[in-house]
Amino acid sequence: MMAARILVVDDDPLICEQLSSLYAGAGFAAVATNEPQEAIEILGRDKYDLGIVDLKMPSIDGITLMQEMRTRAPTLDFIMITGHASIKGAVEAIRMGASDYITKPFDRDEILLATQKVLERRRLLDEIDYLRKQLSERYSFAHMVSRNAVMLELFSTVEMLAEGDTTVVITGESGTGKELVARALHFQGKRKSGRFVAINCAGLPEQLLESELFGFEKGAFTGATQERIGKIEWASGGTLFLDEIESIPLSMQMKLLRVLEVRNIERLGGNRQIPVDLRIVAASNQNLEEAVRSGHIREDFYYRINVMPLRIPPLRDRLEDVPLLVVHFLQTHPLAQEKGIKGLSDNALAQLGSYSWPGNIRELTNVLERAVLRTKGDVILEVDVGPLQPSRAPVVSGDNGPFDVPLKEFVRGAEREYLAHLLERYQGGIGQSARHAAVDQATLHRKIKAHGLRPSAFRGRNGAGPTSQE
């Protein structure tokens, strides 16, 4: 693999020499200059992976130079070098798009670690760019994308089931994409030329739900001035999708059970049997077995519809899909396409990758839509992942609750929760939080940013006292 190329810009020749030697010893290809204009010219001749820029130089400030260098290399990442007196300026540089900052005099291991982290994030961004260009069929199925093993198995199962008429129940948390799976069952199979008819069973009272499903004859009730075809009859030849089936009243479950068994219906106010030929796909975000035990779902109805259960995992269990979902969103969202948005900054990607997504893909889509609306350039620099509810350590269904995750994932979640607690307690104050955590401010800044937290989001809450300077 080709060594990462690093461009160092500092008005102090000694620092240029020290960093060049340090990076060369670590296996990087480094070029250093103490002339900002020369740095811009160098970028015009060669491609670099990372810029190390002094925040304060006589001829130009580091933030301005970073912005000018980005005109030559839009995807170039930056680490700012700063004195202790200019920490606020470094924080401003990060707000303007720098990936990190290192204080003078810098520690050898500290700057190498920071460099490796930034380059690793760049690798992830390059992977997103690759995915944008190379979204292959193995990761895409019926408007759904994933490279998670469970989801790929789900795609395979859906493809197999689509060719038959087996009744399917799809379960999963809200926002996981249950209707997308239902549509895939329809449009990938033999009934794709028929109608896909969806109805949310929780959105209608019992009387209205019955007329919506079964239709009615003229004069069946006051206001029924003409006959009306119901959803079941309308879906004949295609697929009927019943969402939130746990909300269907028990009396209606019995009528639907008969439809499933004899394949005909009677409209309200009528007495003739109307044959129907349809596939039924149901969905729920509840535990249906528990609903049977509690008496909300008839046992015979449950066993009749639950011929083939499909479960969609929550997004927190497949965080490796977040970059792929982002790419898919940017490729298909009209406003993102209109504005020419090409990707996300490393900070925005870190925020997305460290959040637990209680609202799943629907929440991710909402976050990205807000970011697209606010973005002025072609790269999303920052995303809002709901700072009022910082994500907790990942919780996975299982006998051991949150302990059913790898140690690394649990520790990362616990660290994020600890940092969020400190920021909440000290109202976003970095100084007080760092003293409480017994670490220096630079380390705390780095960890906060890696977890996608924003100190400013915690200001103004009930806390221990006034906030300190960032």
Residue pairs with C-beta under 8 A, 6 or more apart in sequence:
3 27
3 28
3 29
4 28
4 29
4 49
4 50
4 119
5 28
5 29
5 30
5 31
5 46
5 47
5 48
5 49
5 50
6 23
6 28
6 29
6 30
6 31
6 48
6 49
6 50
6 51
6 52
6 115
7 30
7 31
7 32
7 33
7 39
7 42
7 43
7 48
7 50
7 51
7 52
8 15
8 16
8 19
8 20
8 23
8 30
8 31
8 32
8 33
8 51
8 52
9 32
9 33
9 34
9 36
9 39
9 51
9 52
9 53
9 54
9 57
9 65
10 16
10 19
10 32
10 34
10 52
10 53
10 54
10 57
10 81
11 34
11 54
11 57
11 58
11 59
12 34
12 54
13 34
15 54
15 81
15 104
16 32
16 33
16 34
17 32
19 30
19 32
19 52
19 111
20 30
20 31
20 32
22 108
22 111
22 112
23 29
23 30
23 115
24 30
26 112
26 115
28 115
31 42
31 46
31 48
33 39
33 42
36 57
36 59
36 60
36 65
37 59
39 51
39 53
39 65
39 69
40 65
40 68
40 69
40 72
42 48
43 69
43 72
43 73
43 76
44 72
47 73
48 73
48 76
49 76
49 77
49 119
49 122
50 76
50 77
50 78
50 79
50 115
50 118
50 119
50 122
51 66
51 69
51 73
51 76
51 77
51 78
51 79
52 78
52 79
52 81
52 115
53 62
53 65
53 66
53 69
53 78
53 79
53 80
53 81
54 62
54 80
54 81
54 82
55 61
55 62
55 63
55 80
55 81
55 82
55 83
55 86
55 89
55 90
55 93
55 101
56 62
56 82
56 83
56 86
56 89
57 65
61 89
62 80
62 81
62 82
62 89
62 93
63 89
63 92
63 93
63 96
63 98
66 78
66 80
66 93
66 96
66 97
66 98
67 96
69 76
69 78
70 76
70 97
74 378
74 379
75 122
75 125
77 99
77 118
77 119
77 121
77 122
77 346
78 93
78 97
78 98
78 99
79 98
79 99
79 100
79 101
79 102
79 111
79 114
79 115
79 118
80 90
80 93
80 94
80 98
80 100
80 101
80 102
81 101
81 102
81 104
81 106
82 89
82 90
82 93
82 101
82 102
82 103
82 104
83 103
83 104
84 103
84 104
87 101
87 103
87 441
87 469
87 470
88 469
88 470
90 98
90 101
90 103
91 101
91 445
91 470
93 101
94 100
94 101
94 347
94 445
94 449
97 345
97 347
97 381
99 118
99 121
99 346
99 347
100 114
100 117
100 118
100 446
100 449
101 442
101 445
102 110
102 111
102 114
102 442
103 442
110 442
114 446
117 446
117 450
118 346
121 346
121 349
121 350
122 346
124 323
124 346
124 349
125 343
125 344
125 346
125 349
127 323
128 323
128 326
128 327
128 343
128 344
128 349
129 343
131 139
131 323
131 324
131 327
132 327
132 330
132 331
132 342
132 343
135 145
135 324
135 327
135 328
135 331
138 147
138 152
139 145
139 146
139 147
139 324
140 328
141 155
141 158
141 159
141 184
142 155
142 158
142 180
142 183
142 184
142 187
142 188
143 180
143 183
143 184
144 151
144 155
144 177
144 180
144 181
144 184
145 321
145 324
145 325
145 327
145 328
146 152
146 155
146 318
146 321
146 324
147 320
147 321
147 324
148 313
148 317
148 318
148 320
148 321
150 313
150 317
150 318
151 312
151 313
151 318
151 321
154 181
154 310
154 312
157 310
158 181
158 184
158 185
158 188
158 310
159 188
161 168
161 185
161 189
161 308
162 184
162 185
162 186
162 188
162 189
162 190
163 189
163 190
164 189
165 191
165 279
166 279
166 307
166 308
167 260
167 279
167 280
167 281
167 282
167 304
167 305
167 306
167 307
167 308
168 182
168 185
168 281
168 282
168 307
168 308
168 309
168 310
169 245
169 281
169 282
169 283
169 284
169 288
169 305
169 306
169 307
169 308
169 309
169 310
170 178
170 181
170 182
170 281
170 282
170 283
170 284
170 309
170 310
170 311
170 312
171 178
171 283
171 284
171 285
171 286
171 287
171 288
171 309
171 310
171 311
171 312
172 178
172 283
172 285
172 311
172 312
172 313
172 314
173 285
173 312
173 314
173 360
174 285
174 359
174 360
174 362
175 315
175 359
175 360
175 361
175 362
175 363
176 312
176 313
176 314
176 315
176 360
176 361
177 312
177 360
177 361
178 243
178 283
178 285
178 312
179 198
179 241
179 243
179 283
181 310
181 312
182 196
182 198
182 239
182 241
182 281
182 283
183 196
183 241
185 239
185 279
185 281
186 192
186 194
186 196
186 238
186 239
186 241
186 279
186 281
187 196
191 237
191 238
191 239
191 279
193 237
194 235
194 236
194 237
194 238
194 239
194 278
195 234
195 235
195 237
195 238
195 239
196 235
196 238
196 239
196 241
197 231
197 234
197 235
197 238
197 239
197 240
197 241
198 241
198 243
199 212
199 213
199 231
199 240
199 241
199 242
199 243
200 243
200 244
201 209
201 242
201 243
201 244
201 245
201 247
201 248
202 243
202 244
202 247
204 212
206 249
206 251
206 252
209 248
209 249
209 252
210 252
210 255
210 268
211 228
211 230
211 268
212 230
212 231
213 230
213 231
213 232
213 252
213 256
214 230
214 232
214 233
214 255
214 265
214 266
214 267
214 268
215 227
215 228
215 229
215 230
215 232
215 233
215 265
215 267
215 268
216 224
216 227
216 228
216 230
216 267
216 268
216 269
216 270
217 224
217 227
217 267
217 268
217 269
217 270
218 224
218 225
218 226
218 227
218 269
219 269
220 267
220 268
220 269
220 270
221 268
221 269
224 268
224 269
227 267
228 267
230 265
230 267
231 240
232 240
232 259
232 265
232 276
232 278
233 265
233 267
233 274
233 276
235 276
235 278
236 275
236 276
236 277
236 278
237 277
237 278
238 278
238 279
239 278
239 279
239 280
239 281
240 278
240 279
240 280
240 281
241 281
241 282
241 283
242 248
242 280
242 281
242 282
242 283
243 282
243 283
243 284
244 283
244 284
244 285
245 282
245 283
245 284
245 288
245 297
245 305
246 284
246 286
246 288
246 291
246 296
246 297
248 256
248 297
250 296
250 298
253 297
253 298
253 301
254 298
254 301
256 301
257 298
257 300
257 301
257 304
259 265
259 276
260 280
260 304
260 305
261 304
263 275
263 276
263 277
264 273
264 274
264 275
264 276
265 273
265 274
265 276
266 272
266 273
266 274
267 274
280 305
282 305
284 291
288 297
288 302
288 306
289 302
291 297
291 302
292 298
292 299
292 302
314 357
314 360
315 321
315 322
315 357
315 360
315 361
315 364
316 356
316 357
316 358
316 394
316 395
316 396
317 394
317 396
319 353
322 352
322 353
322 364
323 349
323 353
325 361
325 364
326 344
326 349
326 352
326 364
326 368
329 336
329 364
329 365
329 368
330 336
330 337
330 341
330 342
330 343
330 368
331 337
333 368
333 369
333 372
335 369
335 372
335 373
336 368
336 372
339 372
339 375
339 378
340 378
341 372
341 375
341 378
341 379
341 380
342 378
342 379
343 379
343 380
344 352
344 379
344 380
344 381
344 383
345 379
345 380
345 381
345 382
347 381
347 382
347 449
347 452
348 371
348 380
348 381
348 382
348 383
350 449
350 450
350 451
350 452
351 382
351 383
351 385
351 452
352 364
352 367
352 383
352 385
352 452
353 452
354 391
354 412
354 416
354 450
354 451
354 452
355 385
355 386
355 391
355 452
356 391
356 392
356 394
356 395
356 413
357 363
357 364
357 391
358 389
358 391
359 366
363 386
367 383
367 384
367 385
367 386
368 380
368 383
370 383
370 384
371 380
371 382
371 383
371 384
372 380
375 381
385 391
385 452
387 453
387 454
387 457
387 458
388 457
390 416
390 417
390 420
390 424
390 453
391 413
391 416
391 417
392 413
392 416
392 417
393 402
393 405
393 410
393 413
393 414
393 416
393 417
394 402
394 405
394 409
394 410
394 413
395 401
395 402
396 402
396 404
396 405
397 404
398 404
402 410
402 413
403 410
405 413
412 451
415 447
415 451
416 451
416 453
418 437
419 433
419 437
419 444
419 447
419 448
419 451
419 453
420 451
420 453
420 458
422 433
422 436
422 437
423 429
423 433
423 448
423 453
423 455
423 458
424 458
424 461
424 463
425 433
425 436
425 463
425 464
426 432
426 433
426 436
426 463
426 464
426 465
426 467
426 468
427 458
427 459
427 460
427 461
427 463
427 464
427 465
427 466
427 467
428 455
428 456
428 457
428 458
428 459
428 467
428 470
429 455
429 463
429 465
429 466
429 467
429 468
430 441
430 444
430 445
430 455
430 468
430 469
430 470
431 441
431 468
431 469
432 464
432 465
432 467
432 468
433 444
434 440
434 441
434 443
434 444
437 444
439 447
445 470
448 454
448 455
455 467
455 470
459 467
